[in-house]
Every structure is written in structure tokens, then in C-alpha cells.
Amino acid sequence: MNANISSASPSGPAGSESNQVIHPIADPVNWEARYVIGDTPWDKGCAAPPLTEFLAIHPVTGRVLVPGCGPGHDVRAISSQTARGVEVTGLDLSETALRIARGFSPAGSETYELGDLFQLPAAWEGRFDWVFEHTCFCAIPPERRADYVLAISRVLKPGGNYLAIFFLDPGVEKGPPHGVTREEISGLFDPDLELLEEWIPEKAFAGREGQELCQIRRKAVEAVRLKTEGC
Ligand SMILES: C[S@@+](CC[C@H](N)C(=O)[O-])C[C@H]1O[C@@H](n2cnc3c(N)ncnc32)[C@H](O)[C@@H]1O
């Protein structure tokens, strides 16, 4: 992990958005209902070990978005680096997940927003220096993966970084979690977000050892310029 990672200064908080979700491709999982009944086996009660490993070596600064943040353990792990001037927004479409997240003592200046990754406010375009992915990509219907990449690419600033922990093989026949191959990741992300570095994390939650792939990708500055020129 020795990518040359850029940083930026934080500024004002992200805007709120209400959650009227209309999916062109329906998500068969009722995430809110699962939080309500406490059927949340993905919640390990602490931040993802590969993230903790990463943060011990690399600073993550500026505005950070954590999509599908659930109870917010990863949000607070990133936010706790307050001396580095970080401003983290956790996004989730489950009200109950966010109520749980807000019930923890703040680690820094983190905020939580109720909303759908596929219907983000226009004001979030180009807003974030970093997006941190952990168990959101594997939670969405695989048919929506191209939409996911578009959403991430839109909210990142030109030159912004995407740090992801991909769940390669969750070992279940029918997801979520939905597995993905390195080749699929490459095909989906390479056109929008350049791969800077990847590694298999040394630490993982029990049962996920060797099943995760971490990547750092960066949104090109040039691609945005060409798009705005209508090329
Ligand atoms: C498997 S859980 C993981 C939660 C959290 N990342 C963790 O590891 O504890 C997936 C999360 O993604 C959220 N989610 C699913 N689809 C979403 C969407 N389209 N927009 C925002 N959040 C979404 C769910 O509500 C749920 O909290």
C-alpha cells in the first residue's frame, strides 16, 4: 500500500435529502426491515479490519463518503482521524441503521444522511475527496453495478480517490452478499476510475479471510474536462 494519495481541505457539511426511492431495477432486499428485526449478520460491531489497517498507514483527508454505511463503524473509524481534517458522511437508505449509527458517541464531525446511492442530490456532484466502499457494492443487485460506478464517479471530485474492500467470494449461492471477480471489477471501474493499487488485506473479519480485495482508484481529471466539452 504505497499509492501516492492526494488530499484536500474539508469544508461545509453535505446537504440532507429525503428518501423517496424509485428503482428502475428493484432491490429485493428490504434493508430497513432487516435492521428493524435485528437480522444484520454483516454488523460485526467494529470497523472493517482492512480499513483500520489502511488508516494506520495512510491519511484519508477532506470530504469522505461512505455509501451503505449501516451502523457507521467505518464512518467513525475514518472520522476519528480528526487531526487530519476529515469530514465524513455516512449514507444509507435505512432509517433504523442511521438511528443506530447516531446512537454511538461521535468520533469526530461525522454526519449521516438518509438516501439512495442511485438517487443522489445534484449538489453532491464532484463533492467528495474520497469514497470508501465496504459491503455496499456486494449488497446491491448485480444488475445495478454500472449505476453504482456512475454514482461513485459522479460524487468524486476530479482526482478524488475511491478506496474499496471488495467481497470476492462470499460463499453463498444466492446473495446478497453478491460476489465479484477481479476481472468484473476491472471491466466496470477501469473506464472511470484508474486503478492505482490493489492488495489482499492481511486482516479480515472471521470468515472473510482471503476473500477480500482492496483497491485504490482515482477519478481522472482529464475525463471530466472532456465530458464537459461534450466530446
Ligand atoms: C450488507 S449491509 C452493510 C452495512 C455496513 N457497510 C456494514 O458493513 O456494517 C449493506 C448496507 O447498504 C445499504 N444500502 C443498500 N442499498 C443501498 C442504496 N441503494 N443506497 C444506500 N444504501 C444502500 C443497506 O441499507 C445496508 O445498510
The ligand as a Gaussian input file, in Angstrom:
#p B3LYP/6-31G(d) Opt

LIG

0 1
 C      -24.631000      -5.508000       3.962000
 S      -25.090000      -4.002000       4.654000
 C      -23.505000      -3.321000       5.127000
 C      -23.598000      -2.170000       6.074000
 C      -22.234000      -1.618000       6.518000
 N      -21.404000      -1.240000       5.379000
 C      -21.534000      -2.650000       7.372000
 O      -20.569000      -3.281000       6.905000
 O      -21.963000      -2.838000       8.511000
 C      -25.491000      -3.056000       3.203000
 C      -25.972000      -1.663000       3.538000
 O      -26.196000      -0.951000       2.334000
 C      -27.399000      -0.207000       2.452000
 N      -27.880000       0.001000       1.084000
 C      -28.309000      -0.931000       0.205000
 N      -28.656000      -0.362000      -0.964000
 C      -28.430000       0.964000      -0.802000
 C      -28.612000       2.091000      -1.655000
 N      -29.086000       1.955000      -2.895000
 N      -28.294000       3.306000      -1.185000
 C      -27.806000       3.466000       0.080000
 N      -27.625000       2.430000       0.928000
 C      -27.929000       1.202000       0.491000
 C      -28.298000      -1.086000       3.320000
 O      -29.320000      -0.381000       3.947000
 C      -27.288000      -1.647000       4.297000
 O      -27.130000      -0.839000       5.444000

